[in-house]
Amino acid sequence: MVAPWARLAAAALLAAWAAFARAAPAPPELADPAGSSAPAPDDRGFLGRLPFIPVPELDTAPHSGVTLGLIPVFLSNDAAGQIDQILAPDIIHSQYFGWGARWRTFRYLSEDERWSIVGGAKQFVEREFDAEYDLGLHRDGAWSYVAHAMYDRSGTGRFYGLGNNSALAAQTTYIDSQIRIEGSAARNFSRALQLSYQLRADTAEIEQSALDSLPSIEQRYPRLPGVGDASEVQQRLVLGYDTRDSIAIPRSGVRIAAYGGFATRALGGSVDYAYYGVDATALQPVGPAFTLASHAALRYMPSASNAPFWALSSIGGDRSVIAEAQPLRAYGAGRFVDRNSFSASLEARTWVARVREFGTDLKLEVAPFVDFGKVFSAISESPVAHGHVGGGVGLRMVASPYVVGFLDFAYGTEKLAVFSGIDYPF
């Protein structure tokens, strides 16, 4: 599944590099004399005069092949000079699925309200649409709401078998088609304390592989729950405590979420399972430009015999989703799958440069990191023994107050992984 904020990081980062390269202040001796009426020369060059930021796109996630393209990024700023809208269409070419195009609109109405629409298609197999609306992000009112609709058909699904020791040689592939509609309503007892209820209807079709280079999932795992068609109606409660100083670009505070949920055939789905867990993030500033960020998540599935493999606990990929997948950036998304999971991450976020360019306050951040993760089948098993470790470095462009674009490089025991996207991994 493609997150609605993903694949804009290359644009954001390269735009930042361009800004830092050309926005250095002129030395005092080169400044215009006081009272000079001569117009300043326009030294922006051809690219600087374009009405958009032309950015090459590179996507090399571990098992998605190579995607190349061009993104013309249009930024809009409010009266305070902060980004309030991003338009980012693109033209791309996928190693596996040919030519394609996408349209993206991200609208930041305020720090409390935003919406986004992303849609696109390639010549073969892959299609996507994602729309989301968020209201009450700052929890100043009594209620907060989220509405989300998604259709995604991806041709690069991977499954390696169940368990923490699943082998790379056991890799299979499949086409994953998902349709999802979900909404949540949250009661804000205070700005820090919130109780959220979420209802989700989800259908998934796991189809035969579109790639000839690997075995198809139904050939190697024909009895695996979730192969073929499945649907679920899922309910979830999340009790959250959040003291971070910012939702999008936090530098201090903690976020702790305890959750529990279930899917049942009694509500019209085809599967039954239950899960619960805890997810925590802590941020500690050390000086004006350095933040130590840590994250840990533990998820258990006490009843999972009927759960499709795509609903099990998983680690791998570039980001944490509360109650769902957890990051292990040295490996591809969903690399390790089982009933239960534990993950932990630590990264040092350091601002190394700052300019004002494109009408926006931009900061370039470097973040070395280390990730740890494990999946396991028995609740009695230690969640920290015999885990997988990976490390790397992230480059982030921060456009206050809403946007973080990242490009993370990580290495573990298999191969180099590169991820890009929008928002911090946790």
SELUM-923119 format. One record per residue (C-alpha): x, y, z; residue number from 1; residue in one letter. Coordinates in nm, 3 decimals, padded with zeros to 5 digits. Layout:
// residues N
        u        v        w    n  res
        X        Y        Z  NUM    a
...
//
This chain:
// residues 426
        u        v        w    n  res
   00.000   00.000   00.000    1    m
   00.129   00.348  -00.086    2    v
   00.093   00.603   00.192    3    a
  -00.077   00.927   00.088    4    p
   00.222   01.138   00.190    5    w
   00.488   00.914   00.030    6    a
   00.724   00.968  -00.264    7    r
   00.753   01.346  -00.236    8    l
   01.076   01.338  -00.034    9    a
   01.302   01.345  -00.338   10    a
   01.133   01.666  -00.448   11    a
   01.158   01.821  -00.104   12    a
   01.520   01.725  -00.049   13    l
   01.646   01.830  -00.390   14    l
   01.457   02.157  -00.361   15    a
   01.631   02.213  -00.029   16    a
   01.972   02.140  -00.180   17    w
   01.902   02.388  -00.459   18    a
   01.800   02.647  -00.202   19    a
   02.113   02.600   00.008   20    f
   02.330   02.611  -00.302   21    a
   02.201   02.945  -00.427   22    r
   02.064   03.126  -00.121   23    a
   02.383   03.209   00.066   24    a
   02.388   03.579   00.158   25    p
   02.619   03.800  -00.044   26    a
   02.932   03.931   00.134   27    p
   02.893   04.289   00.260   28    p
   03.143   04.426   00.006   29    e
   02.920   04.298  -00.277   30    l
   02.602   04.459  -00.149   31    a
   02.443   04.740  -00.353   32    d
   02.548   05.089  -00.239   33    p
   02.286   05.270  -00.034   34    a
   02.042   05.455  -00.251   35    g
   02.141   05.272  -00.570   36    s
   01.856   05.272  -00.817   37    s
   02.008   05.015  -01.052   38    a
   01.798   04.701  -01.071   39    p
   01.957   04.393  -00.918   40    a
   02.067   04.143  -01.183   41    p
   01.853   03.831  -01.211   42    d
   02.102   03.546  -01.159   43    d
   01.849   03.273  -01.098   44    r
   01.922   03.095  -01.426   45    g
   01.673   02.903  -01.635   46    f
   01.554   02.668  -01.360   47    l
   01.511   02.951  -01.112   48    g
   01.270   03.128  -01.347   49    r
   01.037   02.830  -01.385   50    l
   00.697   02.854  -01.207   51    p
   00.766   02.518  -01.040   52    f
   01.054   02.321  -00.892   53    i
   01.161   02.058  -01.148   54    p
   01.282   01.757  -00.956   55    v
   01.399   01.416  -01.077   56    p
   01.236   01.124  -00.895   57    e
   01.418   00.812  -00.780   58    l
   01.248   00.527  -00.592   59    d
   01.462   00.225  -00.507   60    t
   01.277   00.056  -00.220   61    a
   01.423  -00.294  -00.161   62    p
   01.174  -00.499  -00.365   63    h
   00.989  -00.244  -00.578   64    s
   01.235  -00.223  -00.862   65    g
   01.368   00.111  -00.987   66    v
   01.128   00.394  -01.067   67    t
   01.254   00.709  -01.239   68    l
   01.059   01.021  -01.320   69    g
   01.015   01.396  -01.306   70    l
   00.809   01.586  -01.048   71    i
   00.721   01.952  -01.112   72    p
   00.648   02.072  -00.757   73    v
   00.428   02.379  -00.709   74    f
   00.443   02.531  -00.357   75    l
   00.193   02.780  -00.223   76    s
   00.250   02.985   00.095   77    n
   00.016   03.167   00.329   78    d
   00.059   03.525   00.450   79    a
   00.308   03.410   00.714   80    a
   00.527   03.243   00.452   81    g
   00.439   02.889   00.558   82    q
   00.351   02.618   00.306   83    i
  -00.026   02.577   00.282   84    d
  -00.049   02.376  -00.042   85    q
   00.165   02.138  -00.246   86    i
   00.075   02.032  -00.600   87    l
   00.304   01.759  -00.731   88    a
   00.209   01.573  -01.049   89    p
   00.469   01.347  -01.202   90    d
   00.561   01.137  -01.504   91    i
   00.742   00.815  -01.415   92    i
   00.884   00.496  -01.560   93    h
   00.883   00.175  -01.356   94    s
   01.131  -00.106  -01.412   95    q
   00.843  -00.354  -01.384   96    y
   00.526  -00.173  -01.496   97    f
   00.616   00.079  -01.765   98    g
   00.519   00.445  -01.795   99    w
   00.281   00.612  -01.555  100    g
   00.160   00.939  -01.408  101    a
   00.027   01.062  -01.075  102    r
  -00.143   01.368  -00.934  103    w
  -00.097   01.481  -00.574  104    r
  -00.260   01.764  -00.382  105    t
  -00.174   01.830  -00.018  106    f
  -00.370   02.112   00.144  107    r
  -00.283   02.247   00.488  108    y
  -00.579   02.462   00.588  109    l
  -00.431   02.526   00.933  110    s
  -00.226   02.347   01.195  111    e
  -00.554   02.184   01.297  112    d
  -00.699   02.081   00.958  113    e
  -00.564   01.924   00.637  114    r
  -00.666   01.710   00.342  115    w
  -00.494   01.526   00.060  116    s
  -00.577   01.352  -00.267  117    i
  -00.336   01.123  -00.453  118    v
  -00.418   00.927  -00.768  119    g
  -00.226   00.761  -01.047  120    g
  -00.168   00.463  -01.273  121    a
   00.102   00.285  -01.472  122    k
   00.080   00.108  -01.807  123    q
   00.058  -00.234  -01.644  124    f
  -00.092  -00.366  -01.320  125    v
  -00.055  -00.076  -01.075  126    e
  -00.327   00.176  -00.986  127    r
  -00.372   00.398  -00.681  128    e
  -00.611   00.644  -00.521  129    f
  -00.595   00.788  -00.170  130    d
  -00.800   01.063  -00.007  131    a
  -00.780   01.174   00.355  132    e
  -00.930   01.449   00.568  133    y
  -00.812   01.537   00.921  134    d
  -00.984   01.778   01.158  135    l
  -00.885   01.855   01.515  136    g
  -00.518   01.765   01.485  137    l
  -00.425   01.991   01.775  138    h
  -00.700   01.856   02.002  139    r
  -00.803   02.204   02.116  140    d
  -01.171   02.115   02.076  141    g
  -01.376   01.839   02.234  142    a
  -01.353   01.608   01.929  143    w
  -01.113   01.516   01.650  144    s
  -01.201   01.332   01.327  145    y
  -01.030   01.144   01.044  146    v
  -01.189   01.015   00.721  147    a
  -00.990   00.803   00.477  148    h
  -01.064   00.619   00.152  149    a
  -00.810   00.419  -00.045  150    m
  -00.773   00.192  -00.346  151    y
  -00.432   00.046  -00.421  152    d
  -00.324  -00.222  -00.667  153    r
   00.043  -00.300  -00.622  154    s
   00.237  -00.553  -00.825  155    g
   00.542  -00.588  -00.599  156    t
   00.400  -00.763  -00.292  157    g
   00.649  -00.992  -00.116  158    r
   00.607  -01.279   00.131  159    f
   00.893  -01.483   00.276  160    y
   00.705  -01.719   00.503  161    g
   00.604  -01.678   00.867  162    l
   00.850  -01.634   01.150  163    g
   01.150  -01.434   01.260  164    n
   01.391  -01.655   01.066  165    n
   01.213  -01.655   00.731  166    s
   01.475  -01.689   00.460  167    a
   01.540  -01.451   00.175  168    l
   01.553  -01.757  -00.052  169    a
   01.188  -01.833   00.033  170    a
   01.075  -01.506  -00.127  171    q
   00.750  -01.506  -00.326  172    t
   00.560  -01.229  -00.498  173    t
   00.198  -01.134  -00.566  174    y
  -00.037  -00.859  -00.680  175    i
  -00.209  -00.692  -00.385  176    d
  -00.541  -00.516  -00.454  177    s
  -00.699  -00.337  -00.158  178    q
  -01.003  -00.118  -00.109  179    i
  -01.042   00.052   00.228  180    r
  -01.285   00.296   00.386  181    i
  -01.226   00.405   00.744  182    e
  -01.315   00.676   00.986  183    g
  -01.235   00.767   01.343  184    s
  -01.381   00.993   01.608  185    a
  -01.176   01.088   01.913  186    a
  -01.285   01.242   02.242  187    r
  -01.029   01.492   02.367  188    n
  -01.031   01.498   02.747  189    f
  -00.744   01.745   02.727  190    s
  -00.491   01.844   02.465  191    r
  -00.273   01.555   02.584  192    a
  -00.527   01.282   02.663  193    l
  -00.751   01.132   02.393  194    q
  -00.970   00.825   02.343  195    l
  -01.025   00.731   01.979  196    s
  -01.267   00.487   01.812  197    y
  -01.194   00.366   01.460  198    q
  -01.414   00.167   01.221  199    l
  -01.263   00.018   00.905  200    r
  -01.404  -00.184   00.615  201    a
  -01.136  -00.348   00.405  202    d
  -01.132  -00.590   00.113  203    t
  -00.817  -00.746  -00.029  204    a
  -00.747  -00.968  -00.327  205    e
  -00.410  -01.143  -00.341  206    i
  -00.361  -01.224  -00.708  207    e
  -00.111  -01.427  -00.906  208    q
   00.228  -01.265  -00.952  209    s
   00.293  -01.024  -01.237  210    a
   00.669  -01.082  -01.213  211    l
   00.830  -01.386  -01.375  212    d
   01.156  -01.362  -01.180  213    s
   01.011  -01.503  -00.854  214    l
   00.764  -01.777  -00.753  215    p
   00.406  -01.665  -00.699  216    s
   00.273  -01.679  -00.344  217    i
  -00.001  -01.934  -00.418  218    e
   00.255  -02.176  -00.561  219    q
   00.475  -02.191  -00.251  220    r
   00.211  -02.115   00.018  221    y
  -00.121  -02.243  -00.123  222    p
  -00.283  -02.287   00.221  223    r
  -00.178  -01.951   00.361  224    l
  -00.480  -01.760   00.504  225    p
  -00.535  -01.445   00.301  226    g
  -00.435  -01.580  -00.040  227    v
  -00.726  -01.509  -00.272  228    g
  -01.012  -01.286  -00.155  229    d
  -01.075  -01.172   00.201  230    a
  -01.263  -00.891   00.370  231    s
  -01.274  -00.751   00.719  232    e
  -01.474  -00.511   00.931  233    v
  -01.240  -00.394   01.204  234    q
  -01.299  -00.188   01.517  235    q
  -01.026  -00.033   01.731  236    r
  -00.995   00.173   02.050  237    l
  -00.683   00.380   02.114  238    v
  -00.605   00.560   02.439  239    l
  -00.341   00.819   02.363  240    g
  -00.129   01.053   02.570  241    y
   00.062   01.311   02.365  242    d
   00.273   01.600   02.498  243    t
   00.479   01.664   02.183  244    r
   00.535   02.030   02.102  245    d
   00.433   01.972   01.738  246    s
   00.241   01.702   01.553  247    i
   00.434   01.730   01.227  248    a
   00.778   01.855   01.338  249    i
   00.822   01.763   01.707  250    p
   01.138   01.834   01.907  251    r
   01.027   01.750   02.261  252    s
   00.766   01.552   02.450  253    g
   00.625   01.200   02.442  254    v
   00.346   01.014   02.266  255    r
   00.213   00.692   02.417  256    i
  -00.075   00.492   02.267  257    a
  -00.235   00.181   02.417  258    a
  -00.477   00.006   02.181  259    y
  -00.694  -00.295   02.124  260    g
  -00.904  -00.407   01.830  261    g
  -01.075  -00.694   01.655  262    f
  -01.227  -00.805   01.325  263    a
  -01.527  -01.036   01.323  264    t
  -01.742  -01.215   01.070  265    r
  -02.046  -01.115   01.278  266    a
  -02.017  -00.766   01.124  267    l
  -01.998  -00.890   00.766  268    g
  -01.629  -00.965   00.714  269    g
  -01.476  -01.301   00.624  270    s
  -01.212  -01.321   00.901  271    v
  -01.186  -01.317   01.280  272    d
  -00.891  -01.200   01.489  273    y
  -00.801  -00.975   01.781  274    a
  -00.495  -00.772   01.877  275    y
  -00.365  -00.530   02.137  276    y
  -00.044  -00.344   02.209  277    g
   00.140  -00.026   02.299  278    v
   00.332   00.228   02.090  279    d
   00.560   00.496   02.240  280    a
   00.776   00.780   02.107  281    t
   01.000   01.011   02.312  282    a
   01.185   01.323   02.196  283    l
   01.458   01.495   02.395  284    q
   01.616   01.818   02.267  285    p
   01.987   01.862   02.336  286    v
   02.074   02.217   02.247  287    g
   01.905   02.429   01.980  288    p
   01.977   02.202   01.680  289    a
   01.990   01.844   01.813  290    f
   01.705   01.610   01.909  291    t
   01.735   01.252   02.031  292    l
   01.426   01.060   01.910  293    a
   01.338   00.710   02.030  294    s
   01.051   00.476   01.952  295    h
   00.928   00.133   02.065  296    a
   00.619  -00.072   01.981  297    a
   00.489  -00.408   02.104  298    l
   00.192  -00.583   01.936  299    r
   00.021  -00.910   02.033  300    y
  -00.247  -01.114   01.853  301    m
  -00.405  -01.352   02.108  302    p
  -00.646  -01.490   01.846  303    s
  -00.507  -01.510   01.494  304    a
  -00.578  -01.857   01.358  305    s
  -00.816  -01.713   01.098  306    n
  -00.623  -01.391   01.032  307    a
  -00.499  -01.329   00.677  308    p
  -00.123  -01.297   00.651  309    f
  -00.153  -00.928   00.558  310    w
  -00.327  -00.855   00.891  311    a
  -00.059  -01.020   01.108  312    l
   00.210  -00.827   01.295  313    s
   00.500  -00.724   01.073  314    s
   00.828  -00.536   01.080  315    i
   01.022  -00.388   00.789  316    g
   01.007  -00.075   00.583  317    g
   01.037   00.291   00.665  318    d
   00.763   00.392   00.908  319    r
   00.562   00.319   01.218  320    s
   00.184   00.298   01.200  321    v
   00.016   00.269   01.540  322    i
  -00.138  -00.080   01.582  323    a
  -00.002  -00.189   01.244  324    e
   00.336  -00.227   01.068  325    a
   00.658  -00.113   01.237  326    q
   00.988   00.010   01.088  327    p
   01.304  -00.188   01.021  328    l
   01.466   00.029   00.757  329    r
   01.740  -00.215   00.657  330    a
   01.468  -00.444   00.514  331    y
   01.172  -00.411   00.279  332    g
   00.817  -00.342   00.398  333    a
   00.664  -00.646   00.569  334    g
   00.989  -00.842   00.555  335    r
   00.915  -01.041   00.875  336    f
   00.561  -01.152   00.962  337    v
   00.408  -01.345   01.254  338    d
   00.142  -01.313   01.523  339    r
   00.338  -01.082   01.755  340    n
   00.605  -00.816   01.703  341    s
   00.842  -00.583   01.882  342    f
   01.040  -00.296   01.734  343    s
   01.264  -00.018   01.866  344    a
   01.443   00.272   01.697  345    s
   01.682   00.547   01.800  346    l
   01.790   00.839   01.586  347    e
   01.984   01.162   01.636  348    a
   01.819   01.445   01.441  349    r
   02.056   01.736   01.380  350    t
   01.982   02.054   01.187  351    w
   02.290   02.135   00.980  352    v
   02.173   02.429   00.764  353    a
   01.888   02.675   00.739  354    r
   01.773   02.922   00.474  355    v
   01.462   03.102   00.363  356    r
   01.387   03.007   00.004  357    e
   01.079   02.948  -00.216  358    f
   00.902   03.179   00.031  359    g
   00.949   02.916   00.303  360    t
   01.170   02.859   00.607  361    d
   01.376   02.547   00.519  362    l
   01.604   02.339   00.740  363    k
   01.828   02.051   00.633  364    l
   01.855   01.773   00.890  365    e
   02.092   01.476   00.914  366    v
   01.981   01.180   01.129  367    a
   02.195   00.871   01.189  368    p
   01.975   00.589   01.323  369    f
   01.960   00.229   01.439  370    v
   01.655  -00.002   01.426  371    d
   01.583  -00.329   01.607  372    f
   01.291  -00.564   01.544  373    g
   01.153  -00.912   01.592  374    k
   00.837  -01.115   01.518  375    v
   00.737  -01.424   01.717  376    f
   00.446  -01.665   01.751  377    s
   00.419  -01.737   02.127  378    a
   00.308  -01.468   02.371  379    i
   00.545  -01.622   02.630  380    s
   00.850  -01.568   02.409  381    e
   01.094  -01.286   02.484  382    s
   01.033  -00.993   02.248  383    p
   01.397  -00.880   02.256  384    v
   01.595  -01.202   02.209  385    a
   01.739  -01.283   01.865  386    h
   01.611  -00.970   01.691  387    g
   01.722  -00.811   01.365  388    h
   01.938  -00.498   01.368  389    v
   01.995  -00.242   01.096  390    g
   02.139   00.107   01.084  391    g
   02.192   00.396   00.853  392    g
   02.154   00.768   00.802  393    v
   01.861   00.986   00.703  394    g
   01.851   01.318   00.518  395    l
   01.548   01.532   00.596  396    r
   01.421   01.861   00.462  397    m
   01.197   02.040   00.712  398    v
   00.957   02.305   00.582  399    a
   00.782   02.452   00.885  400    s
   00.528   02.399   01.017  401    p
   00.382   02.095   00.837  402    y
   00.619   01.919   00.596  403    v
   00.912   01.683   00.647  404    v
   01.060   01.507   00.344  405    g
   01.299   01.223   00.414  406    f
   01.551   01.009   00.230  407    l
   01.680   00.723   00.449  408    d
   01.965   00.484   00.367  409    f
   01.996   00.166   00.576  410    a
   02.192  -00.156   00.573  411    y
   02.141  -00.488   00.751  412    g
   02.225  -00.848   00.670  413    t
   02.063  -00.859   00.325  414    e
   02.130  -00.548   00.115  415    k
   02.120  -00.172   00.109  416    l
   01.768  -00.027   00.143  417    a
   01.668   00.325   00.039  418    v
   01.335   00.482   00.138  419    f
   01.184   00.821   00.067  420    s
   00.861   00.979   00.184  421    g
   00.684   01.251   00.376  422    i
   00.670   01.278   00.758  423    d
   00.910   01.139   01.014  424    y
   00.927   00.758   01.036  425    p
   00.788   00.790   01.392  426    f
//
